[in-house]
Amino acid sequence: MIDRNTVEEYVLSMPIARRDYPFGEEVAVYKVEDKMFALLTEGKEPVRISLKCDPQLAVILREKYETVMEGYHLNKKHWNTIVLTGQLPLEELQGLINHSYQLVTGTDSTIPAAK
């Protein structure tokens, strides 16, 4: 199982990423220039993260992993919510965080994968 601090640290390592709570204390929203690219539910175990995703890739991930589902309270076509039970490897999660960041910024993040 991937812990919340590990996920948040990686999300905040994206260039100019910041955390905000526009929807209340239950959901941490991670933004770049006021555009959301990740949301973490506070106080839930296992941890849940929502990430922006290419629509075709989103469908593939939902079919491959039972812990990847349509974005909770988000556009179902462009967002996935992932329950971090350990089914999805950390490296793949980091890749999806990068993908979400790139979709929002139109850039390539150069953050190396965790060791």
C-alpha positions in Angstrom: 0.0 0.0 0.0 1.3 3.5 -0.9 1.0 6.0 1.9 -0.4 9.5 1.6 2.9 11.3 2.4 4.8 9.5 -0.4 2.1 10.5 -2.9 1.8 14.1 -1.8 5.6 14.5 -1.7 5.8 13.3 -5.3 2.8 15.4 -6.5 4.3 18.6 -4.9 7.7 17.8 -6.6 6.2 18.8 -9.9 7.4 22.3 -11.0 5.3 25.1 -9.4 2.7 22.7 -8.0 0.8 23.9 -5.0 -1.8 22.5 -2.6 -5.2 24.2 -2.0 -8.5 23.3 -0.3 -11.1 25.0 -2.5 -13.7 22.3 -1.7 -13.2 22.1 2.0 -10.8 20.2 4.3 -11.8 16.8 3.0 -10.0 17.1 -0.3 -6.5 18.4 -1.1 -6.3 19.8 -4.6 -3.0 20.1 -6.4 -2.8 22.8 -9.0 -0.5 24.5 -11.5 -1.4 28.0 -12.4 -5.0 27.4 -11.0 -5.5 24.2 -13.1 -6.1 21.1 -11.1 -4.0 18.0 -11.9 -4.5 15.9 -8.8 -6.8 15.5 -5.8 -6.2 13.5 -2.6 -9.0 12.6 -0.3 -8.0 13.4 3.3 -8.5 10.9 6.1 -9.3 7.9 4.0 -7.6 4.5 4.1 -6.6 3.3 1.7 -5.5 6.6 0.1 -7.5 7.8 -3.0 -6.1 10.1 -5.6 -7.8 11.5 -8.7 -5.7 12.4 -11.7 -6.5 13.9 -15.1 -6.0 11.3 -17.9 -6.2 10.9 -21.6 -9.7 9.4 -22.3 -8.4 6.4 -24.2 -5.8 5.6 -21.5 -8.3 6.1 -18.8 -10.5 3.3 -20.2 -7.5 1.0 -20.6 -6.5 1.6 -16.9 -10.0 1.0 -15.7 -10.1 -2.3 -17.5 -6.7 -3.4 -16.3 -7.0 -2.4 -12.6 -10.1 -2.8 -10.4 -8.7 0.0 -8.2 -8.9 2.5 -11.1 -12.3 3.9 -11.6 -14.1 6.9 -13.1 -13.2 10.2 -11.4 -15.2 10.7 -8.3 -17.2 14.0 -8.6 -15.1 14.8 -11.7 -15.5 14.6 -15.5 -15.7 10.8 -16.0 -14.1 11.0 -19.4 -11.0 12.9 -18.4 -10.4 11.9 -14.8 -9.6 8.6 -12.9 -9.8 8.0 -9.2 -7.3 5.4 -8.0 -7.5 3.6 -4.7 -3.9 2.9 -3.6 -4.2 -0.6 -2.3 -0.8 -1.7 -3.8 -2.4 -3.1 -7.0 -1.0 -0.2 -9.0 2.9 -0.1 -8.6 4.4 3.1 -7.3 6.3 3.7 -10.6 3.1 3.5 -12.6 1.4 5.8 -10.2 4.2 8.3 -10.6 3.9 8.0 -14.4 0.2 8.8 -14.1 0.9 11.8 -11.9 3.4 13.0 -14.6 0.8 12.4 -17.3 -1.8 14.4 -15.5 0.7 17.2 -14.9 1.7 17.2 -18.5 -2.0 17.3 -19.7 -2.6 20.4 -17.6 0.6 22.3 -18.3 1.3 21.1 -21.9 4.9 20.4 -20.8 7.1 17.5 -20.0 8.0 17.2 -16.3 11.5 16.1 -15.7 11.0 14.7 -12.3 12.8 11.3 -11.9 11.0 8.3 -10.7 11.5 7.3 -7.0 14.1 4.8 -6.2 
